[in-house]
Amino acid sequence: MPRHITIAFPGQGSQFLGMLNHFQDDLIENLKDDVSKSLDFNIIDLIKNGPEEKLNMTSFTQPALLLASYLEYKVFIKKLNIQPDLVCGHSLGEYSALLAAETFNLKDALNIVYKRGSLMEKSPSGLMYAILNTDIDLIRECCFKASSELNKISSPANINSEKQVVISGNAESVELSVKYLKEKGSRKCIKLNVSVASHCELMNEAAKSFKEVIDEVVISKPKYNFLNNYDASYTEETSDIKEKLVKQLTNPVQWVNIMKLVKEREGVFIECGPNNVLSGLAKANGVDNIYSTSSENFYDEIKKIL
């Protein structure tokens, strides 16, 4: 009996300069027309040649990472002659998942995520911290306490595993949340090197503007089962997909709950895109049979079990 296949796509932080270098030139050449019609800058040249500082800007990172993940997907799906049963993605990766499921076309997807990133960059600045080995209820408690005292925003942004939660919000409120967490025994609170505080109410204005962007796009029902970030549910109606893409900007990524549903399938988990961040999170959530397209031995390993 064929194995159930989940394909997951990474979010910001997985990108790196040269992440297209292993693809054949003709593959990239075939996409240049769609890419040039989507963006008013040369994203392929930026990925290949930098500068790295520009690539790591949210508005450029998002289309760059989506393009790299999509190319990886197209190559291995064709090479292995398979298709997924389920797709999902972490934050930005949700758009790569929807592109793989043929909800968007490439031209629209690149344009959407570029506009999304640009709107996020215009949001009020803030901080994000990864909080390790701390109960989610305690994290919520400390964030609420700090937010109430300062009348500023601090809240969970990425609920990645039982041992890793990222918080986000105004700098003062997030720093105070971290102070309270340390007083309660949290030993590992790691400041993330980001300029945009994602998945919190600092994104309210960005979300309002993004709704206008996404409402103008014609999308299709996903070709495969799709789990969304907002409430970790299977979503197929186009109106629901659009609504939850907007809500994703201001609400936490429910990755733990997504991984619970993936785990129930007892199949193969494939991280599709640069690096292997999601492979680590899958393992932390008790998922088995984890593979990453970024592994040098990916094709040899995956052929043994499919």
C-alpha positions in Angstrom: 0.0 0.0 0.0 1.4 3.5 -0.9 2.7 5.5 2.0 0.9 8.6 3.0 3.0 11.6 2.1 3.0 15.0 3.9 5.0 17.8 2.3 5.9 20.8 4.5 7.4 24.1 3.4 9.6 26.3 5.5 9.2 29.9 6.5 11.5 32.9 6.9 14.9 32.1 8.3 15.6 29.1 6.1 16.8 31.2 3.1 20.4 31.6 2.2 22.5 33.2 -0.6 22.9 30.8 -3.5 19.9 28.5 -2.6 19.2 28.1 -6.4 22.7 27.1 -7.4 22.0 23.3 -7.5 19.1 23.7 -10.0 19.7 23.2 -13.7 19.9 26.5 -15.6 17.1 25.5 -18.0 14.7 24.9 -15.2 15.3 28.4 -13.9 15.2 29.8 -17.4 11.7 28.3 -17.9 10.4 30.3 -15.0 11.9 33.6 -15.8 8.8 34.8 -17.7 6.4 34.3 -14.8 9.0 35.7 -12.4 9.5 38.9 -14.4 5.8 39.4 -14.8 5.3 39.1 -11.0 8.0 41.4 -9.6 9.7 44.6 -10.7 13.1 43.4 -9.6 15.3 40.4 -10.5 14.7 37.9 -7.7 16.8 35.2 -9.3 19.8 37.4 -9.5 19.3 38.5 -5.9 19.2 34.9 -4.7 22.3 34.0 -6.7 24.4 37.1 -6.1 23.0 39.1 -3.3 23.6 41.3 -1.5 22.7 39.1 1.4 21.4 42.0 3.5 18.8 42.7 0.8 17.9 39.0 0.5 17.2 38.9 4.2 14.8 41.9 4.1 11.3 40.5 4.6 9.8 41.8 1.3 12.6 40.1 -0.7 13.0 37.0 1.5 9.4 36.0 1.0 9.3 35.7 -2.8 12.8 34.3 -2.8 12.1 31.5 -0.4 8.8 30.7 -2.1 10.5 30.4 -5.4 13.3 28.2 -4.0 10.8 25.9 -2.3 8.6 25.6 -5.3 11.5 24.7 -7.6 12.5 22.0 -5.1 9.0 20.7 -5.1 8.7 20.6 -8.9 12.0 18.8 -9.3 11.4 16.0 -6.7 7.8 15.4 -7.6 8.8 14.9 -11.2 11.9 12.8 -10.4 10.1 10.5 -8.0 6.7 10.5 -9.9 4.7 11.0 -6.7 2.2 13.5 -5.4 1.5 14.5 -1.8 -1.6 13.5 0.2 -1.2 16.5 2.5 0.6 19.9 2.3 1.3 22.5 4.9 3.8 25.2 5.6 5.2 27.3 8.5 4.1 31.0 8.2 5.3 32.1 4.7 5.6 28.4 3.9 1.8 28.2 3.9 1.9 30.1 0.6 4.4 27.6 -0.9 2.1 24.8 0.2 -0.9 26.5 -1.5 1.2 27.0 -4.6 2.1 23.3 -4.6 -1.6 22.5 -4.3 -2.3 24.6 -7.3 -4.4 27.0 -5.4 -2.3 29.9 -6.7 -0.3 30.1 -9.9 3.4 31.0 -9.6 3.0 34.6 -10.9 0.2 35.4 -8.4 2.0 33.7 -5.5 5.2 35.7 -6.0 3.3 38.9 -6.2 1.2 38.2 -3.1 4.1 37.3 -0.9 6.1 40.3 -2.0 3.2 42.6 -1.1 2.7 40.7 2.1 6.4 41.2 3.1 6.3 44.9 2.1 3.2 45.5 4.3 4.9 43.6 7.2 8.0 45.8 6.9 5.8 48.9 7.3 4.4 47.7 10.6 5.6 49.0 13.9 8.9 47.5 14.9 9.2 44.9 17.6 11.0 41.9 19.0 10.7 38.2 18.8 12.2 35.7 21.4 12.3 31.9 21.3 11.3 30.5 24.7 12.6 27.0 25.3 11.5 24.3 27.7 8.7 26.4 29.2 5.0 25.5 29.6 2.8 27.4 27.1 0.4 28.5 29.9 3.2 30.1 31.8 4.4 31.9 28.6 0.8 33.2 28.0 0.6 34.3 31.7 3.9 36.3 31.5 3.0 37.8 28.2 -0.4 38.9 29.5 1.1 40.3 32.6 3.7 42.4 30.7 1.1 43.5 28.1 -1.4 44.6 30.8 1.2 46.5 32.8 2.6 48.4 29.8 -0.5 48.5 27.6 1.7 47.2 24.8 1.7 43.9 22.8 3.4 40.7 23.8 2.0 37.3 22.8 2.9 33.8 21.5 3.6 34.0 17.8 4.8 30.5 16.8 3.8 27.5 18.9 6.4 25.2 17.4 6.6 22.3 19.9 6.1 21.7 23.6 9.6 22.8 24.1 9.8 25.8 21.8 7.4 28.8 21.6 8.3 32.1 20.0 6.8 35.3 21.4 6.3 38.6 19.6 5.3 42.2 20.1 6.5 45.6 21.2 10.1 45.6 22.3 9.4 46.9 25.9 6.6 44.4 26.4 8.5 41.4 25.0 11.5 42.2 27.1 9.4 42.5 30.2 7.7 39.1 29.4 11.2 37.6 29.1 12.1 39.1 32.5 9.0 37.5 34.1 9.7 34.2 32.4 13.2 34.1 33.7 12.0 34.9 37.2 9.7 31.9 36.9 12.6 29.6 35.9 12.9 29.9 32.1 16.6 29.5 31.4 16.7 29.7 27.6 15.1 32.9 26.1 16.8 33.6 22.8 16.3 36.9 21.0 15.8 36.4 17.3 17.6 38.4 14.7 14.4 39.8 13.0 13.3 43.3 12.2 9.6 42.4 11.9 7.5 41.1 14.9 5.3 38.6 13.1 2.0 36.9 14.1 0.9 39.5 16.7 -1.3 42.5 16.8 1.5 44.8 15.6 0.4 43.4 12.2 -3.2 44.7 12.5 -2.8 47.4 9.9 -0.8 45.1 7.6 -3.6 42.6 7.8 -6.2 45.1 6.8 -4.2 46.1 3.8 -3.3 42.6 2.9 -7.0 41.6 2.9 -7.5 44.0 0.0 -4.6 42.3 -1.8 -5.8 38.8 -1.3 -9.4 39.6 -2.1 -8.4 40.6 -5.6 -6.7 37.3 -6.4 -8.6 34.4 -8.0 -7.7 31.2 -6.3 -8.8 27.5 -6.6 -9.6 24.8 -4.1 -6.4 23.0 -3.1 -5.6 19.9 -5.2 -4.4 18.1 -2.0 -5.4 18.2 1.7 -4.2 21.4 3.1 -3.7 22.4 6.8 -3.7 26.1 7.6 -1.6 27.9 10.2 -4.4 29.9 11.9 -6.4 27.1 13.4 -4.6 23.9 12.2 -7.7 22.7 10.3 -8.2 21.1 6.9 -9.2 24.0 4.7 -10.5 23.8 1.1 -13.1 26.5 0.5 -11.4 29.5 -1.2 -13.1 32.1 1.0 -11.9 30.3 4.2 -8.4 30.1 2.8 -8.3 33.8 2.1 -9.7 34.7 5.5 -7.2 32.5 7.4 -4.3 33.8 5.4 -5.2 37.3 6.7 -5.7 36.1 10.2 -2.4 34.3 10.1 -0.6 37.7 10.2 -2.0 38.6 13.6 -2.3 35.2 15.2 0.1 32.5 16.3 1.2 29.7 14.0 -0.4 26.5 15.4 2.5 24.2 14.4 2.0 21.8 17.3 -1.6 21.1 16.3 -0.6 20.8 12.7 2.0 18.2 13.6 -0.5 16.3 15.7 -2.7 15.8 12.6 0.4 14.9 10.5 1.4 12.4 13.1 -2.0 10.7 13.0 -1.4 9.9 9.3 1.6 7.7 10.2 3.2 8.3 6.8 6.3 10.1 5.4 7.1 13.7 6.3 9.1 15.6 3.7 10.4 19.1 4.3 10.6 20.8 0.9 12.9 23.8 0.6 16.2 25.2 1.9 17.6 23.9 5.2 16.0 21.6 7.7 14.3 23.7 10.4 10.9 21.9 10.0 12.6 18.5 10.2 13.8 19.4 13.6 10.4 20.6 14.7 8.7 17.5 13.3 11.1 15.3 15.4 10.4 17.5 18.4 6.7 16.8 17.9 7.1 13.1 17.7 6.7 12.7 13.9 8.5 9.7 12.4 9.9 9.0 8.9 11.3 12.5 8.4 13.1 13.5 5.2 14.5 16.8 3.9 15.1 17.8 0.3 18.1 19.7 1.6 19.8 16.5 2.6 22.6 15.4 0.2 21.3 11.8 0.4 17.6 12.7 0.1 16.8 10.8 -3.1 18.7 7.7 -2.0 16.9 7.7 1.3 13.4 8.5 0.1 13.5 5.9 -2.7 14.0 3.1 -0.1 10.7 3.7 1.6 8.3 5.0 -1.1 
